[in-house]
């Protein structure tokens, strides 16, 4: 999860709600392990239902792998100093082997839990772990489905606006050759576009075509922003390569950022990129109006 994109207050609300649901299910189903059910439920909180299900699957499978190895080594009666690191190592290794690497921390915790915490027998401890993980997955699913699924447009509008503001903010540094700033925004855009792609797949399954159209428009805007940043980076590189004076380029970038600056035509060497940047800005303006 990229914390820059996250709305902290929304995350707090969803995490608290997930904990409440997990504790209610613990009471209903007689689960004694409140720590695991609530903690993993919070780990599975995501902006959309589909992303949450994928995350919950990884946490559940990885957690069961860790619990399995912890149970097996506990059955064999090996000393904790040997059984614990071996169970953790095997749990993490199998998580990555099954392409569930994002759940490796839950796998490790499950192995630790089963080796160190005992509910009568290793098998019963494994059962408690299975129940806790299932409750966590269900709790997070309910929160994601009941809260996030109703406001996808608002979620992604807010996230996209954050990235767009960040892009315009770092343009002067990009023009100065600071590639790290550009890489940061490229990464944010890639993360956001990945989330929106998953959301569009979910909306197709649900046949929620109105929301699908709204998210598609936001996705297209993210594509244009990505292209704009590429062009600005190319402009900075070409300006240095051609030995063109930086002042007109800085004036043009100030105009791009919406500052009170007069429009400046760039020298012939940079005119082609300038035209493409203006074309992208026009597309962004049209998508904003839509």
C-alpha angles and dihedrals in degrees: 000000000000106000093202090068095046125099102224096206092049090049091050091051094048093045092051091047091049090052092050092050092046092051091048091052090046090057093044095049098034097245111168095191104082094158095063097042095050097039096049090044089059090047089057095054108118137161093256140032096241093051089047092052092050090049093046091050091054092047093046097048094042091047092052091049090054092046091049094054091043090051093046095051091044090054090054090055096230118168113269091240088063103029097049101056091039093052091047093048094048092046093053093043093053092045090059092040090057090046091249094119093137087069097051093111091056089047091053093046092049091053090049091047097052094044097046104030118058129196100188095294139013090251092054090047089053089051091052090050091050091050093048094050092047092051090049092051092048094046094051091046092054092049094047092046098044099040113024101034091066096056107037092133092054093045095052095038089057093046093047091049090053091053093045092052090049091050094054090043094058098042094099089053091047090053088052089058099259100151093175091067091050091048091053093055092042087055092049091050092048091051093047094047090049091053092048093049090055090047093052089053090051092048091050090055091048091044089227092154098168093057089040090059092048094050090044090057090051090048091053090050089053088053091053091048090052090052091047091055091048090052093048090050090049090049091053092048094047093047090057093041094052094040093236118165112266097219099079090044091052090049091051092049089050087055091048090053090055096251120149093267131135116248112257127197111226124226118278093262090063101031095097094056090043091056091050092049090052090049091053091048088053090053091048090051091051093048090049091054090049 
